[in-house]
Amino acid sequence: MSREQAALRIRHVAGSNCARDALKTASCGLWRQKRRAESSGNGSRS
């Protein structure tokens, strides 16, 4: 019973906190990578 409650709480906290932070950092990193690729590509092409 207590183990299930702890697992539920951990899952809830991880789902609300870690997942959101991971999504935020992942999207931010992807956006930064995309911007860097575009800027470097445009700079070398032109």
C-alpha positions, 0 to 999 in steps of 0.5 A: 500500500505505502509502496504503491502510494510512493510509486504513484507520487513519484510517477505524478511528480516525474510526469509533471516536473521532469517530463515538462522540463525534459520537453522544454530543454529538448524543444529549446535544444532542437530550436537552437540546433535548427537556428545554428544549422540555418545560420551556418548553412546560409553563411557558407552558401552566400 
